[in-house]
Amino acid sequence: MAKARVVGVAMDFSPTSKLALRWAVDNLINKADHLIIINVQPPSADHTRKQLFEDTGSPLVPLEELREINFTKQYGIPRDPEVIDILDTASKTKGAKAMAKVYWGDPREKLCNAVEDLHLHSLVVGSRGLGPIKRVLLGSVSKYVVTNASCPVTVVKGKQSSNSCH
């Protein structure tokens, strides 16, 4: 019997991060795996739980608690029915255990920290597909994580718009 793996998905609730979550469920998750969505709040965020968990990140939050409005208020993340639905599907059809963890700070550093902290076997991130100038100015989270994370990282690209230059 295969050993359960721990798969993380970077989640900022953008369409690309939801695409990454769907990709992970469809392509990586097997029975009894742990699927952890990892949300990184900006350092300036001021939520009730930040003071308690700013250094370590929140405790792992089970899927049942993600549905509660209290959770979203305490941690400052949206209550997103689409994400809950994807996690429910992974739980029911694949037997995966779905959870979430919230960090505060620079997403590049915190996602790499999460790999160690959560003992991830794999991390899936979405790519916003910034152009070369924006990438230089803003930096690419996915590029940084691919370069620095200590586990395999899959970058799921967003859908290209039909009017983009090739």
N, C-alpha and C positions, 0 to 999 in steps of 0.2 A: 504494500500500500504506500502510495506517495505521501511524503511528509507535507503538512500544511505550510504554505508560504505566506509571507507578509508582503503585500503589495500596497504601495502608497500612490496616491494620485493628488497632485497639486491642484487645489480648487479655489479659484477666485470668483466663481459663479458666472464667469464670462461664457459666451457660446463655445469658445475654443476649449476651455477647461471642462465643460460638459461633454464635448466631443471626446476629449481624452479619457474621461470617466467611462463613457460608453465603450470606447475602444478597449480599455482595460478589462471591463466586464466581459466583452465578447471574445477577447483574444488571450487573456492571461489567467483569469480567475477560474479555479477548479474547486471541486467539493472541499469544504472545510478550510479553504484559504481565508486569511484575514485581509479585508479591504479597508484601508484607512484613508479617508480624505483628509488632506492637510491644508488648512487655511492659515495664511499669514496676514495678520492685521498690521497696518502701518504703526510705526513706533508712537505716533501722535494720537492713536486711538485711545479713547478713555472709556472703558467699559468696566462694569462692577468686578469682573473676575481678573482683570489685567494685573492689579496690584498683587494678587495672590500668586499668579502663575507667570508673570512676565519673564522670569529667568528660565523656567523649565518648560513652559507651554502648559496648556490645560491638561487635566487628566484625560485619558481616552474616554470618549463619550459614545455610548452605545446608540444604535440606530433608533431605539425607542425614544430616547431623550432628544434626538435631533428633530423629532416631530413637534416638540413642545415649544410654544411661543416664549416661555421663560428662558429656555436655552439661548434662543436667538437674541434676546434682549441682553442677557448677561455677557455674551461674548461678542455681540455686534455683528453677527453674520446674518444674512438674509434667510428667511424660512422659504426655501426654494422647493416647490412641489415636484419639479422635474428631477432634481437631484435625489430627493427622497424616493421617487418612483424608480429611478435607476438602481438605487441601493436596495430597495425592496425586491426588485427583480433579481438582483444578484443573490440576495439572501434566500429567496424562495426557490428559484430555479436552479441555482448552482450550489446552494448550501453554504455560501460564504458568510462569514461573520463581518458585518459592516460597522465601522466606527468612524469617529472624527477626532481630530486634534487641532487645537488652535495655538498659534504662536504669535508673538509680536516682534516686529523688527524688519530687517532687510530680507526680502523673500529669498534672495540668492543664498545668504548665509543660513537662514533658518531651515530651508529645504535640505541643505547639506547636513545640518545638525540633526534633522529629523531622520535621515537615513541611519545615522548611528544610534540615536535615541530609541527609535522604534525597531531597530534590527531589520530594516527592510531588505527583502531579497531583490526587489525591483521598484523603480519609481517611474511614474508616467506623468509627463508635463505637457501642457498645450503650448503651442507657439503662436504668438499673435501675428507673426509675419511682418514685423516692422521692416521698413526700407532701410538701406544702408546708413542714411544720415540719422534717422531716429535711433537706430541701434547703437550708433556711436555715442549719441547724446544721452540716451536712457540706459544703455547697457541691455544685454539680453539675458534674462533670467535663465532661459533654457540652455543657452550656450555655457553659462557659468556652471550650472548644475551638471551638465554632461561632462564638463572638464574636471570638476572637483568632487563629485559624489563618489562614494566608495562602493556603489552597487551599479548594476546596469540601469541605464536611463533611456526611456523611450520618449521621443518627442513627437507628438501628434500635431500635424499642421492643420490649421483651420482651412475651411473651404475658400478658394480663391474667388474673388468677384469677377464677373465676366468682362469688366472694363479695365482690368489691371494690365499693365505692360508686361511683356515677356522678354 
